[in-house]
Amino acid sequence: MTIYEQINEDIKAAMKAREKDKLEALRNIKKVMIEAKAAKGANTELTDEESIKIISKLAKQGCDSADIYKQQGREDLYSQEMKQIAVYEIYLPNKLTDTELTAAIAEIIEKNGATSLKDLGKVMGIASKELAGKADGKNIMEKIKSILK
């Protein structure tokens, strides 16, 4: 079962269980997925990799919004955003620890023969694909820079 199909099944289950917050988050995921499928030149089916990218992006946006709400003292909006993020994370692969991220990036650098910061773009492209959903792009970039110096 693809992630898209799983989202549809979970929407039905959330409706039956009357889980308002979960249902709202799932519908948001489905809306963005439908938009991605309808985009000009897109496939009619979403791969799990594409779905993970979409959900990752939603989770990152949610975290950014939650930070802003917390800074402004809007606990009601902050808690609502955090509930949605918790639902998004159900469909994402587990995040890598700092040590695992460093090891994964070092392996990618070694495999591709990168030696200096001139190779940053090449390594970043490969690392972003391989570590999609497992690490934040900002963290990946920082690790690559620290290793390549």
N, CA, C and O of each residue as an XYZ file, in Angstrom:
596
protein
N       0.846     -1.181      0.000
C       0.000      0.000      0.000
C       0.892      1.245      0.000
O       1.813      1.363      0.808
N       0.608      2.152     -0.902
C       1.400      3.379     -0.979
C       1.005      4.320      0.165
O      -0.016      4.129      0.826
N       1.830      5.322      0.374
C       1.532      6.302      1.422
C       0.231      7.023      1.093
O      -0.567      7.304      1.988
N       0.013      7.324     -0.182
C      -1.215      8.010     -0.597
C      -2.445      7.177     -0.224
O      -3.423      7.697      0.313
N      -2.378      5.887     -0.514
C      -3.496      4.990     -0.175
C      -3.678      4.898      1.339
O      -4.802      4.858      1.839
N      -2.557      4.867      2.062
C      -2.608      4.801      3.523
C      -3.266      6.056      4.098
O      -4.045      5.973      5.047
N      -2.955      7.202      3.527
C      -3.567      8.464      3.976
C      -5.082      8.385      3.794
O      -5.840      8.768      4.686
N      -5.520      7.887      2.636
C      -6.959      7.762      2.382
C      -7.636      6.850      3.402
O      -8.716      7.163      3.902
N      -7.002      5.731      3.707
C      -7.559      4.808      4.696
C      -7.604      5.459      6.083
O      -8.575      5.297      6.822
N      -6.554      6.186      6.421
C      -6.489      6.834      7.731
C      -7.501      7.971      7.858
O      -7.985      8.256      8.954
N      -7.821      8.620      6.734
C      -8.853      9.660      6.753
C     -10.197      9.027      7.122
O     -10.937      9.555      7.952
N     -10.500      7.887      6.491
C     -11.758      7.191      6.803
C     -11.801      6.797      8.280
O     -12.817      6.981      8.950
N     -10.693      6.255      8.778
C     -10.638      5.824     10.179
C     -10.788      7.013     11.126
O     -11.473      6.912     12.143
N     -10.152      8.137     10.798
C     -10.238      9.332     11.647
C     -11.657      9.897     11.646
O     -12.131     10.409     12.661
N     -12.328      9.799     10.500
C     -13.717     10.268     10.425
C     -14.618      9.413     11.320
O     -15.459      9.931     12.055
N     -14.426      8.106     11.244
C     -15.244      7.194     12.057
C     -14.979      7.396     13.544
O     -15.896      7.320     14.362
N     -13.711      7.655     13.890
C     -13.333      7.820     15.300
C     -13.555      9.255     15.787
O     -13.349      9.552     16.964
N     -13.973     10.137     14.886
C     -14.223     11.553     15.210
C     -12.981     12.241     15.804
O     -13.068     12.991     16.776
N     -11.833     11.962     15.189
C     -10.574     12.584     15.609
C     -10.355     13.839     14.764
O      -9.750     13.782     13.694
N     -10.848     14.954     15.252
C     -10.877     16.211     14.497
C      -9.479     16.680     14.094
O      -9.246     17.008     12.931
N      -8.555     16.714     15.043
C      -7.209     17.223     14.753
C      -6.471     16.344     13.749
O      -5.830     16.842     12.823
N      -6.570     15.038     13.942
C      -5.903     14.104     13.030
C      -6.513     14.206     11.634
O      -5.795     14.191     10.634
N      -7.821     14.307     11.570
C      -8.514     14.407     10.297
C      -8.099     15.666      9.545
O      -7.887     15.624      8.333
N      -7.983     16.767     10.246
C      -7.568     18.032      9.628
C      -6.168     17.896      9.023
O      -5.933     18.334      7.897
N      -5.249     17.294      9.763
C      -3.875     17.122      9.269
C      -3.844     16.182      8.062
O      -3.140     16.446      7.087
N      -4.601     15.094      8.125
C      -4.621     14.136      7.012
C      -5.224     14.757      5.757
O      -4.735     14.533      4.650
N      -6.281     15.531      5.931
C      -6.885     16.201      4.776
C      -5.918     17.216      4.159
O      -5.895     17.406      2.943
N      -5.132     17.855      5.005
C      -4.142     18.802      4.508
C      -3.094     18.078      3.660
O      -2.709     18.557      2.593
N      -2.639     16.923      4.143
C      -1.669     16.125      3.381
C      -2.284     15.728      2.037
O      -1.653     15.870      0.989
N      -3.516     15.231      2.082
C      -4.167     14.762      0.856
C      -4.344     15.912     -0.137
O      -4.158     15.724     -1.339
N      -4.698     17.088      0.352
C      -4.892     18.257     -0.517
C      -3.600     18.572     -1.268
O      -3.615     18.785     -2.480
N      -2.490     18.599     -0.544
C      -1.205     18.915     -1.178
C      -0.803     17.810     -2.157
O      -0.227     18.088     -3.209
N      -1.107     16.562     -1.811
C      -0.792     15.452     -2.710
C      -1.611     15.539     -3.997
O      -1.088     15.298     -5.085
N      -2.875     15.878     -3.877
C      -3.730     16.016     -5.058
C      -3.230     17.157     -5.943
O      -3.217     17.044     -7.169
N      -2.820     18.252     -5.313
C      -2.266     19.375     -6.075
C      -1.000     18.956     -6.818
O      -0.782     19.358     -7.961
N      -0.165     18.145     -6.160
C       1.075     17.675     -6.786
C       0.759     16.761     -7.973
O       1.429     16.818     -9.004
N      -0.260     15.924     -7.822
C      -0.640     15.019     -8.908
C      -1.235     15.787    -10.086
O      -1.077     15.383    -11.238
N      -1.914     16.884     -9.799
C      -2.583     17.653    -10.841
C      -1.661     18.669    -11.517
O      -2.028     19.272    -12.525
N      -0.467     18.855    -10.960
C       0.467     19.834    -11.529
C       0.811     19.455    -12.962
O       0.892     18.277    -13.313
N       1.010     20.474    -13.773
C       1.302     20.251    -15.182
C       2.591     19.439    -15.323
O       3.617     19.785    -14.737
N       2.532     18.370    -16.096
C       3.699     17.543    -16.343
C       3.969     16.510    -15.261
O       4.970     15.796    -15.327
N       3.093     16.419    -14.265
C       3.309     15.460    -13.175
C       2.713     14.107    -13.539
O       1.839     14.002    -14.399
N       3.206     13.078    -12.864
C       2.643     11.737    -13.027
C       1.252     11.696    -12.421
O       0.908     12.522    -11.577
N       0.459     10.733    -12.855
C      -0.871     10.603    -12.264
C      -0.785      9.907    -10.913
O      -1.708     10.017    -10.106
N       0.289      9.206    -10.657
C       0.489      8.526     -9.376
C       1.695      9.123     -8.658
O       2.702      9.464     -9.278
N       1.570      9.240     -7.341
C       2.686      9.725     -6.520
C       3.480      8.535     -6.009
O       2.903      7.558     -5.532
N       4.783      8.614     -6.106
C       5.612      7.568     -5.512
C       5.707      7.841     -4.009
O       5.403      8.942     -3.551
N       6.123      6.849     -3.265
C       6.295      7.043     -1.825
C       7.363      8.091     -1.549
O       7.264      8.838     -0.575
N       8.381      8.151     -2.398
C       9.450      9.141     -2.237
C       8.890     10.561     -2.375
O       9.233     11.451     -1.597
N       8.035     10.758     -3.365
C       7.409     12.075     -3.561
C       6.487     12.412     -2.396
O       6.432     13.554     -1.940
N       5.772     11.411     -1.928
C       4.868     11.621     -0.792
C       5.644     12.024      0.456
O       5.218     12.909      1.198
N       6.773     11.381      0.686
C       7.606     11.708      1.843
C       8.119     13.139      1.737
O       8.158     13.861      2.733
N       8.514     13.552      0.528
C       8.969     14.935      0.341
C       7.859     15.922      0.683
O       8.099     16.936      1.339
N       6.649     15.620      0.238
C       5.509     16.502      0.489
C       5.236     16.592      1.989
O       5.079     17.687      2.530
N       5.180     15.446      2.654
C       4.875     15.427      4.080
C       5.999     16.083      4.874
O       5.747     16.775      5.861
N       7.250     15.861      4.439
C       8.407     16.502      5.087
C       8.289     18.014      5.019
O       8.519     18.716      6.003
N       7.929     18.500      3.850
C       7.787     19.941      3.663
C       6.684     20.498      4.572
O       6.846     21.554      5.184
N       5.567     19.777      4.653
C       4.475     20.214      5.532
C       4.917     20.234      6.995
O       4.576     21.152      7.740
N       5.674     19.218      7.399
C       6.150     19.155      8.784
C       7.113     20.304      9.074
O       7.054     20.908     10.145
N       7.995     20.606      8.128
C       8.941     21.712      8.319
C       8.204     23.045      8.416
O       8.516     23.870      9.275
N       7.228     23.253      7.537
C       6.433     24.478      7.589
C       5.693     24.581      8.916
O       5.587     25.659      9.501
N       5.183     23.441      9.384
C       4.477     23.417     10.663
C       5.390     23.777     11.823
O       4.994     24.504     12.734
N       6.617     23.263     11.784
C       7.591     23.580     12.844
C       7.920     25.068     12.843
O       7.999     25.698     13.898
N       8.110     25.620     11.652
C       8.405     27.051     11.547
C       7.250     27.879     12.098
O       7.465     28.842     12.835
N       6.030     27.504     11.741
C       4.846     28.218     12.238
C       4.732     28.085     13.750
O       4.438     29.055     14.448
N       4.968     26.870     14.250
C       4.871     26.626     15.695
C       5.873     27.493     16.456
O       5.551     28.031     17.515
N       7.085     27.628     15.918
C       8.097     28.477     16.561
C       7.623     29.921     16.643
O       7.789     30.585     17.666
N       7.037     30.393     15.562
C       6.536     31.773     15.535
C       5.405     31.942     16.546
O       5.368     32.929     17.280
N       4.482     30.979     16.584
C       3.360     31.057     17.531
C       3.866     31.072     18.971
O       3.347     31.805     19.812
N       4.884     30.255     19.247
C       5.428     30.194     20.610
C       6.077     31.526     20.982
O       5.898     32.016     22.097
N       6.827     32.108     20.052
C       7.477     33.401     20.303
C       6.450     34.496     20.570
O       6.702     35.408     21.359
N       5.303     34.410     19.921
C       4.273     35.428     20.077
C       3.319     35.137     21.227
O       2.379     35.895     21.469
N       3.564     34.034     21.939
C       2.742     33.694     23.095
C       1.372     33.144     22.735
O       0.450     33.213     23.547
N       1.222     32.601     21.534
C      -0.054     32.033     21.099
C      -0.044     30.522     21.337
O       0.106     29.738     20.400
N      -0.205     30.127     22.592
C      -0.148     28.706     22.963
C      -1.231     27.885     22.271
O      -1.005     26.720     21.945
N      -2.413     28.479     22.040
C      -3.496     27.759     21.384
C      -3.104     27.337     19.965
O      -3.300     26.185     19.579
N      -2.554     28.267     19.199
C      -2.128     27.961     17.832
C      -0.898     27.053     17.825
O      -0.758     26.189     16.960
N      -0.014     27.257     18.794
C       1.188     26.427     18.913
C       0.795     24.961     19.136
O       1.308     24.071     18.458
N      -0.104     24.716     20.072
C      -0.486     23.327     20.372
C      -1.216     22.687     19.195
O      -1.038     21.498     18.929
N      -2.027     23.456     18.494
C      -2.723     22.937     17.319
C      -1.716     22.542     16.234
O      -1.850     21.492     15.607
N      -0.727     23.377     16.024
C       0.304     23.102     15.016
C       1.109     21.860     15.401
O       1.426     21.035     14.545
N       1.435     21.727     16.675
C       2.215     20.574     17.139
C       1.430     19.269     16.982
O       2.017     18.223     16.705
N       0.114     19.326     17.156
C      -0.717     18.131     16.948
C      -0.656     17.700     15.486
O      -0.577     16.509     15.186
N      -0.693     18.673     14.578
C      -0.611     18.344     13.154
C       0.765     17.767     12.805
O       0.864     16.811     12.035
N       1.812     18.344     13.367
C       3.162     17.847     13.107
C       3.291     16.396     13.574
O       3.934     15.582     12.911
N       2.684     16.081     14.707
C       2.729     14.707     15.223
C       2.088     13.741     14.231
O       2.568     12.620     14.066
N       1.024     14.156     13.576
C       0.371     13.310     12.570
C       1.277     13.164     11.353
O       1.411     12.066     10.813
N       1.897     14.252     10.916
C       2.793     14.193      9.755
C       3.934     13.214     10.004
O       4.312     12.448      9.117
N       4.475     13.247     11.205
C       5.648     12.427     11.519
C       5.358     10.935     11.503
O       6.283     10.128     11.406
N       4.089     10.557     11.595
C       3.710      9.141     11.514
C       4.141      8.556     10.162
O       4.527      7.390     10.078
N       4.072      9.369      9.121
C       4.332      8.897      7.764
C       5.765      9.121      7.301
O       6.131      8.728      6.193
N       6.571      9.747      8.140
C       7.957     10.033      7.778
C       8.899      8.987      8.372
O       8.616      8.425      9.429
N      10.019      8.725      7.694
C      11.011      7.816      8.280
C      11.615      8.457      9.533
O      11.579      9.676      9.696
N      12.161      7.631     10.400
C      12.775      8.146     11.632
C      13.932      9.079     11.280
O      14.684      8.833     10.337
N      14.058     10.148     12.056
C      15.145     11.114     11.852
C      16.468     10.481     12.276
O      16.519      9.683     13.213
N      17.529     10.849     11.576
C      18.866     10.362     11.910
C      19.414     11.142     13.104
O      19.158     12.338     13.246
N      20.159     10.466     13.946
C      20.840     11.155     15.034
C      22.021     11.916     14.435
O      22.372     11.721     13.271
N      22.620     12.772     15.233
C      23.752     13.574     14.763
C      24.897     12.674     14.287
O      25.515     12.943     13.256
N      25.172     11.627     15.026
C      26.257     10.702     14.669
C      25.925      9.951     13.386
O      26.783      9.804     12.515
N      24.682      9.470     13.261
C      24.278      8.742     12.062
C      24.334      9.651     10.828
O      24.738      9.220      9.748
N      23.926     10.905     11.001
C      23.957     11.863      9.900
C      25.392     12.113      9.444
O      25.677     12.128      8.246
N      26.288     12.307     10.402
C      27.695     12.529     10.075
C      28.261     11.326      9.320
O      28.968     11.493      8.327
N      27.953     10.123      9.785
C      28.458      8.908      9.141
C      27.893      8.768      7.726
O      28.624      8.422      6.798
N      26.599      9.034      7.560
C      25.969      8.911      6.245
C      26.576      9.905      5.255
O      26.843      9.558      4.104
N      26.791     11.124      5.700
C      27.362     12.145      4.813
C      28.817     11.832      4.493
O      29.254     12.016      3.357
N      29.568     11.362      5.477
C      30.965     10.985      5.231
C      31.037      9.870      4.187
O      31.927      9.868      3.336
N      30.110      8.935      4.254
C      30.065      7.835      3.287
C      29.739      8.356      1.883
O      30.352      7.933      0.903
N      28.785      9.263      1.792
C      28.421      9.853      0.494
C      29.606     10.616     -0.093
O      29.882     10.516     -1.289
N      30.303     11.374      0.745
C      31.469     12.137      0.293
C      32.554     11.189     -0.216
O      33.170     11.433     -1.254
N      32.779     10.110      0.526
C      33.805      9.142      0.141
C      33.442      8.444     -1.174
O      34.298      8.269     -2.042
N      32.178      8.047     -1.318
C      31.729      7.357     -2.529
C      31.887      8.219     -3.776
O      32.189      7.717     -4.858
N      31.680      9.508     -3.612
C      31.704     10.412     -4.765
C      33.032     11.134     -4.944
O      33.176     11.947     -5.858
N      33.986     10.852     -4.099
C      35.322     11.414     -4.245
C      35.400     12.920     -4.050
O      36.274     13.577     -4.617
N      34.507     13.460     -3.264
C      34.523     14.908     -2.998
C      35.696     15.230     -2.074
O      35.970     14.502     -1.120
N      36.384     16.338     -2.376
C      37.557     16.682     -1.570
C      37.530     18.095     -1.011
O      38.219     18.389     -0.034
N      36.746     18.969     -1.616
C      36.727     20.355     -1.138
C      35.315     20.928     -1.227
O      34.382     20.269     -1.688
N      35.188     22.162     -0.776
C      33.893     22.837     -0.815
C      33.414     23.074     -2.249
O      32.242     23.386     -2.462
N      34.297     22.930     -3.224
C      33.891     23.056     -4.624
C      32.889     21.962     -5.004
O      32.081     22.133     -5.916
N      32.959     20.834     -4.285
C      32.085     19.694     -4.556
C      30.782     19.757     -3.739
O      29.991     18.814     -3.752
N      30.575     20.848     -3.048
C      29.418     20.986     -2.154
C      28.095     20.729     -2.863
O      27.260     19.978     -2.359
N      27.896     21.338     -4.016
C      26.633     21.191     -4.745
C      26.342     19.759     -5.129
O      25.221     19.273     -4.976
N      27.372     19.084     -5.635
C      27.213     17.692     -6.055
C      26.845     16.813     -4.855
O      25.916     16.008     -4.930
N      27.575     16.972     -3.759
C      27.334     16.170     -2.558
C      25.961     16.499     -1.961
O      25.239     15.607     -1.516
N      25.613     17.781     -1.957
C      24.332     18.202     -1.392
C      23.173     17.585     -2.160
O      22.198     17.138     -1.556
N      23.269     17.554     -3.481
C      22.211     16.962     -4.304
C      22.011     15.486     -4.000
O      20.883     15.020     -3.837
N      23.108     14.763     -3.927
C      23.046     13.324     -3.647
C      22.548     13.079     -2.228
O      21.682     12.232     -2.009
N      23.094     13.817     -1.263
C      22.710     13.636      0.138
C      21.234     13.976      0.356
O      20.545     13.294      1.114
N      20.755     15.017     -0.300
C      19.353     15.409     -0.151
C      18.423     14.308     -0.628
O      17.391     14.047     -0.009
N      18.792     13.654     -1.741
C      17.965     12.555     -2.251
C      18.018     11.352     -1.319
O      16.983     10.782     -0.975
N      19.212     10.969     -0.915
C      19.374      9.768     -0.093
C      18.813      9.924      1.317
O      18.332      8.960      1.914
N      18.878     11.131      1.838
C      18.465     11.353      3.226
C      17.115     12.075      3.329
O      16.775     12.609      4.384
N      16.352     12.089      2.236
C      15.056     12.774      2.217
C      14.155     12.258      3.337
O      13.918     11.056      3.456
N      13.661     13.178      4.146
C      12.767     12.822      5.239
C      13.486     12.358      6.491
O      12.894     12.319      7.570
N      14.761     12.005      6.357
C      15.520     11.507      7.501
C      16.319     12.606      8.183
O      16.714     12.472      9.341
N      16.558     13.705      7.450
C      17.328     14.819      8.004
C      16.899     16.107      7.317
O      16.465     16.101      6.165
N      17.026     17.184      8.029
C      16.685     18.502      7.514
C      17.798     18.985      6.579
O      18.977     18.753      6.843
N      17.424     19.651      5.494
C      18.396     20.150      4.520
C      19.452     21.048      5.138
O      20.620     21.009      4.752
N      19.034     21.858      6.101
C      19.967     22.767      6.770
C      21.046     21.975      7.528
O      22.229     22.313      7.477
N      20.622     20.927      8.223
C      21.572     20.087      8.965
C      22.520     19.356      8.011
O      23.712     19.222      8.287
N      21.973     18.887      6.887
C      22.800     18.200      5.891
C      23.885     19.145      5.379
O      25.055     18.773      5.286
N      23.482     20.366      5.051
C      24.427     21.369      4.533
C      25.534     21.661      5.547
O      26.710     21.719      5.187
N      25.156     21.844      6.815
C      26.144     22.135      7.856
C      27.143     20.989      8.003
O      28.343     21.225      8.149
N      26.655     19.755      7.964
C      27.538     18.585      8.097
C      28.496     18.490      6.918
O      29.685     18.227      7.098
N      27.978     18.702      5.718
C      28.844     18.640      4.536
C      29.943     19.686      4.630
O      31.109     19.393      4.366
N      29.575     20.906      5.004
C      30.571     21.979      5.129
C      31.608     21.647      6.180
O      32.797     21.898      5.978
N      31.173     21.078      7.315
C      32.124     20.768      8.386
C      33.082     19.656      7.985
O      34.235     19.646      8.416
N      32.618     18.724      7.166
C      33.478     17.611      6.739
C      34.415     18.039      5.609
O      35.596     17.690      5.622
N      33.901     18.789      4.634
C      34.711     19.161      3.478
C      35.702     20.288      3.746
O      36.782     20.288      3.154
N      35.391     21.221      4.588
C      36.233     22.390      4.915
C      37.149     22.780      3.796
O      37.910     23.739      3.927
